[in-house]
Amino acid sequence: MVAGDVAAARALPPYTLSNMASDGLGLLTALGIPRAHVMGSSWGSRFAQTVVIEHPERRLTLTSVMSIPGQLEFGQSSAPAWHAKVASCPQTGAGTSRLRRSRCWEGLKIHRIGALASGGR
């Protein structure tokens, strides 16, 4: 395939999570590692979960960080907990870094989007 050949790229079969899991396990096999601690963060959690679901005999443990189960109605904060977290975010003012405020609000946004998608306020 030539770089930039969109038609050829579209003709390729999809590269699925199962393919990624098999490739990751292929690397472990090539390195002589029969079983491993599997860890994924955020989107990588989907990869890690796929490895463990499809090849449970290859895992020692699974650590899934910043992941959701797939249904937005589960794993969401209650309204009182969400409001308490909002109140804890630093306000604009002297000595408050923009980075600290943005990290706090980013974490809230993820929970809020899930709550709105599941019909919450």
C-alpha positions as CSV (number, residue, x, y, z in Angstrom):
1,M,0.0,0.0,0.0
2,V,1.2,3.5,-0.9
3,A,1.1,6.2,1.8
4,G,-2.0,8.3,1.2
5,D,-3.9,5.6,-0.7
6,V,-7.3,6.1,1.0
7,A,-9.1,3.5,-1.2
8,A,-6.6,0.8,-0.3
9,A,-6.8,1.7,3.4
10,R,-10.6,1.5,3.3
11,A,-10.4,-2.0,1.7
12,L,-8.4,-3.4,4.6
13,P,-10.3,-5.3,7.3
14,P,-11.0,-3.4,10.5
15,Y,-8.4,-3.6,13.3
16,T,-10.5,-4.6,16.3
17,L,-9.9,-4.8,20.0
18,S,-9.6,-8.6,19.6
19,N,-6.8,-8.1,17.0
20,M,-5.0,-5.7,19.4
21,A,-5.4,-8.2,22.2
22,S,-3.9,-11.0,20.1
23,D,-1.0,-8.8,19.0
24,G,-0.3,-7.9,22.6
25,L,-0.3,-11.5,23.6
26,G,1.8,-12.4,20.6
27,L,4.5,-10.0,21.9
28,L,4.3,-11.6,25.4
29,T,4.7,-15.0,23.8
30,A,7.7,-13.9,21.7
31,L,9.3,-12.5,24.9
32,G,8.6,-15.9,26.7
33,I,6.1,-14.4,29.2
34,P,3.3,-17.0,29.7
35,R,1.2,-14.9,32.1
36,A,1.2,-11.2,33.0
37,H,-0.4,-8.5,35.1
38,V,-2.6,-6.6,32.6
39,M,-3.2,-2.9,33.1
40,G,-5.0,-0.3,31.0
41,S,-5.9,3.3,31.6
42,S,-8.8,5.1,30.0
43,W,-9.2,3.8,26.4
44,G,-6.4,1.3,27.1
45,S,-8.7,-0.3,29.8
46,R,-10.9,-1.6,26.9
47,F,-7.8,-3.3,25.5
48,A,-6.8,-4.7,28.8
49,Q,-10.3,-6.0,29.5
50,T,-10.4,-7.6,26.1
51,V,-7.1,-9.4,26.7
52,V,-8.5,-10.8,30.0
53,I,-11.9,-11.7,28.7
54,E,-10.6,-13.5,25.6
55,H,-7.5,-15.1,27.1
56,P,-8.1,-15.4,30.9
57,E,-5.4,-18.1,31.2
58,R,-2.7,-15.5,30.3
59,R,-3.5,-13.0,33.1
60,L,-2.2,-12.8,36.6
61,T,-4.3,-9.8,37.5
62,L,-6.3,-7.0,35.7
63,T,-6.1,-3.4,36.7
64,S,-8.6,-1.2,34.8
65,V,-8.1,2.6,35.5
66,M,-10.4,5.4,34.6
67,S,-12.8,3.0,32.8
68,I,-16.6,2.6,32.7
69,P,-18.5,-0.6,32.2
70,G,-20.0,0.5,28.9
71,Q,-23.5,1.5,30.2
72,L,-23.5,5.1,31.2
73,E,-26.2,4.6,33.8
74,F,-23.8,2.6,36.0
75,G,-20.8,4.0,37.8
76,Q,-22.0,7.6,38.0
77,S,-21.9,9.9,41.0
78,S,-25.1,10.8,42.8
79,A,-26.3,14.4,42.4
80,P,-25.3,15.4,46.0
81,A,-21.8,13.9,45.5
82,W,-21.4,15.7,42.2
83,H,-22.5,19.0,43.7
84,A,-20.0,18.5,46.6
85,K,-17.2,17.9,44.1
86,V,-18.2,21.1,42.2
87,A,-18.0,23.1,45.4
88,S,-14.5,21.7,46.0
89,C,-13.1,22.8,42.7
90,P,-10.8,25.9,43.1
91,Q,-12.3,29.2,42.0
92,T,-10.6,31.8,39.9
93,G,-8.4,34.0,42.0
94,A,-4.9,34.8,43.1
95,G,-2.7,31.8,43.8
96,T,-5.0,29.3,42.0
97,S,-3.4,27.7,39.0
98,R,-5.3,27.3,35.8
99,L,-4.0,23.7,35.5
100,R,-5.4,22.8,38.9
101,R,-8.8,24.2,38.1
102,S,-8.9,22.6,34.6
103,R,-8.0,19.1,36.1
104,C,-10.8,19.4,38.6
105,W,-13.4,20.5,36.0
106,E,-12.2,17.8,33.5
107,G,-12.9,15.1,36.0
108,L,-16.3,16.6,36.6
109,K,-17.2,16.9,33.0
110,I,-16.7,13.1,32.4
111,H,-19.1,12.3,35.2
112,R,-21.6,15.0,34.2
113,I,-21.7,13.8,30.6
114,G,-22.6,10.3,31.8
115,A,-25.3,11.6,34.1
116,L,-26.9,13.7,31.3
117,A,-26.8,10.8,28.9
118,S,-28.6,8.6,31.4
119,G,-31.3,11.2,32.0
120,G,-29.8,12.8,35.2
121,R,-29.4,16.5,35.9
